[in-house]
Amino acid sequence: MNQLSVRGRRVRVAATLIAGVLLLAGTLWGTDDDFPFGPFRMYSTAPDPNGAARDTRVEGVDADGRTVAITEGNSGIRRAEIEGQQQAYVDDPARLARVITAYEQHSPGAAPLRTVRIVVRWHGIEHARPTGKSWDETVAEWTRP
């Protein structure tokens, strides 16, 4: 068995102390963006057992009035990207024009979209069980001029 040199021990102790300080600071003042030194709140909290569960989707309306689901496959945009920036779309619905552009680039044979919107379907939950009731809320919408 090889023994660690004095310098090697000091380096390991220093690295351990630095990691410990970063973990403590991240726990006290960090956000999810600081992971792995910040808290990853996604797994440290639980939803309200009597609240509603959200299911976000993006949909477009073509010139014929048909509703089209906007997916990663037909737009190249992942749902998580929309959800992560949802407030920015709510604040400035004109940003949804980029979704139309992405859809048209990825689906060249499809009918052009006239409108695109972000819709949240809320699923009722009681006692941590689905109630079977749901309702839709359009949180952002943009129509081509």
Steps between C-alpha positions, in 0.01 A plus 500: 500500500638841405484786744383842397758775520446797727432715194249246367313497831488880506364512147228247586403680820488834315285351222265347757470830687433694178234250390343516848488881496348499150236246605412697813482832312294342223261347750448829681497746208508297179245430232439204270742658250785448748460121497689291615600758763149640533176337597317304234153598616329288239562199722486670840138611499168327456193623314182592683299177542182702443631735231490482124769345281610694194560356154636761260471470125555719197253499218453688178202577281547480124328710234214247479433525875644158586684469830849354469706372794845658495749231599874453498457286190326764291673811639831397655392670824474288814208559732743560786647795311156659477418424864832639617436830323123507541491828692699670225237385247221622728672838535570528125272273291670621180785263592267220386573612142826305538299186566314550171833549320645183655185304411513616137870413472447149642168432324537649151199315351258598777241774471634829636400591853295810567502489880712332764419476871621349823224310676516358852267212575432484871411157639305496825661315790337409832673300772793442261269328247375633166136610502447451127418870462717727291486846350711694252655842544659687209791688655651654184376540144635670191330542162688583185418852379 
